[in-house]
Amino acid sequence: MASTRRRPPRRRVWPKIRLLLIVAVLAAGATVTYPYWKPLYKKANPDPPELLVRYRTDTPATAPAARPSLEVFNKTDKPLPLSGVTLRYYFTADESASYAFNCVNAAFGCSNLAGRVVEMDKPAGNADRYLEIRFSKAAGTLKPGANSKGIDLQLFRTDHKKLDQSDDRSFDAKMTSYREAQKVTAYNKGVLAWGEEPDGTKPADDRSKAKAAAAADPVPEAPEGVLFDNFDYHGAKDPALFKHGWLVRTSKGGPGIENTWSADGVTFPGDEQALNSGQVLQLRASTDGTEAGTKQASLGTAASKFREGTYAARIHFSDKPSTGDKGDHVNQTFYTIGGKGSTYSELDNEYMPNGGWGRPGPKLDTVTWYDHKTNDRVYQTTNKSLDAWHTVMIRVKDDVVSYWIDGKKLFVSSGKYAPRAGMSVNFNHWFIDLPFKGERAWDMKVDWLYYNANDTLSAKEVQAQVEGFAESGRNYFDTVQES
């Protein structure tokens, strides 16, 4: 009878031991060689991007302005604050021209966006400059998988000559619908997170973490109840001008030579004396001495939501025409107007270098209106030349209106002459009459407009705020609520 007792499975233990020894040796070898194979592994299996950028444009290579539209996608499983994101659009300057940009439209509002044009230290890969875009906290946070939707931008020369985009790194005329754009870079908290820099740096490169140049100071929040605009626009038909709440007047009526309001006189030339050597609003009134040959210029806000607070603008009044003979009775005006009937309100600064209505110039009339039909108004005339840049202010508080030039108080009105309704803000340049024949043109310039609904500020306080906005890359924002 055979025995039922089994022998110990000694020979089966050795294969397991040998397998464990082989695994241990391989693991040790892998640990030793990890620094060498890690880059190869990372290259073959890169980390998924934290964010993704898509781009489109609707312009050909030769165009008045570049029009990049960008979308930012959050590719992580965590919320992504846009305030930590920086975008760069790369291009090559034409003839060493200077450039400006504006925001035409953004789902979170152009008031929550800042930007600047930067000259690169080392040009590379069809780029010697880039447009850098950053966001304030009010731009919001992208949920996991969400996108910013279209951020529509414009980039243009301040001399308004056409661009040649054929050698611009980030431009692609074929991308007329949104597609992933590796030549537009994006940074999260200063670290390259998307795209390829002109020198070839990619997010997977360890050295990209040392390139934290994009980690600029956070964009300061736009203060509530404030409008600021330094007039970085391409022209009277710039879509951003309308989106930012401005109207170029072409309607019929007065004042001045009736039915002669034209968009032709509204331009935005570069000016070395402008804020940050940028652009200005230029209003040109031109004539040949006939009504048919006359054009007047006006730009004003579409909204009538301005009442109490501080109005300020840096304005260049002119005593001489840019072309032709002098002597016209032109009126260079910064004013507010609104309401009807019992709520009619108007506050005027009217500069007339050659006088008007039978009174000599140069003179500035500061006028507060109660009723235009009955000519019920109060005013004061300052008889002096203002042929230069000046900070012109109107302050309204507790039914008191005061007018200021360069920090000096000129006139105060109160009582029933205080504004009784929300008003629009306007700049006009027009002819009181046409005293002689011949071609001539007059120019009035505006560097920036500032309005604060909450406080009455001094000229120095306004200047400090304006300079701070410009330094942070803000060229426009509007947080004033409808009255």
PyMOL commands that set and color helices and strands:
alter all, ss='L'
color gray80, all
select helices_A, chain A and resi 10-44+82-84+110-112+137-139+206-210+239-243+263-265+275-277+341-343+415-417+459-471
alter helices_A, ss='H'
color red, helices_A
select strands_A, chain A and resi 51-56+62-63+69-74+80-81+85-91+99-106+113-119+129-135+141-142+151-157+163-164+179-180+184-188+191-194+226-229+246-248+266-267+281-287+297-301+309-316+330-338+345-352+363-371+376-382+389-397+400-405+408-414+424-431+440-452+476-478
alter strands_A, ss='S'
color yellow, strands_A
deselect
rebuild
show_as cartoon
